[in-house]
């Protein structure tokens, strides 16, 4: 999603690309300061945001816990 690379949807704090951009930046900035996310967590977070984007749903946070099962990709 190119929109994530541009910081998300302008003026829409609950848009999936906006939240995904902020979540990935926060994860990169806090690396080493607290427990690092595993690759499965990044995958889960990205797929969760992608599915919400494809379904045109607003979200309030990124769900990334891989222990609860993997999200299916919405086509």
C-alpha positions, 0 to 999 in steps of 0.5 A, spaced: 500 500 500 503 506 497 498 510 502 502 507 508 508 509 505 505 516 505 503 517 512 496 514 511 490 517 509 490 525 511 485 527 516 483 520 518 486 518 524 482 511 524 483 509 517 487 503 516 493 505 512 494 511 517 494 506 523 499 501 520 504 507 518 504 509 526 504 502 528 510 500 524 514 507 526 512 506 533 515 499 533 521 501 529 522 507 534 522 503 540 526 497 538 531 495 543 527 499 549 522 493 550 520 486 547 521 486 540 515 484 535 516 477 532 515 477 524 509 473 525 506 479 529 508 484 524 505 479 519 498 479 523 498 487 524 499 488 516 494 483 514 489 486 519 490 493 517 490 490 509 483 486 511 480 493 514 482 497 508 479 492 503 473 492 507 473 499 508 472 499 515 475 504 520 479 501 526 482 504 532 488 499 533 492 494 530 491 487 532 497 483 531 497 477 536 499 471 532 498 466 538 490 467 537 491 464 530 493 467 523 488 472 520 486 470 513 487 475 507 481 478 504 482 478 497 
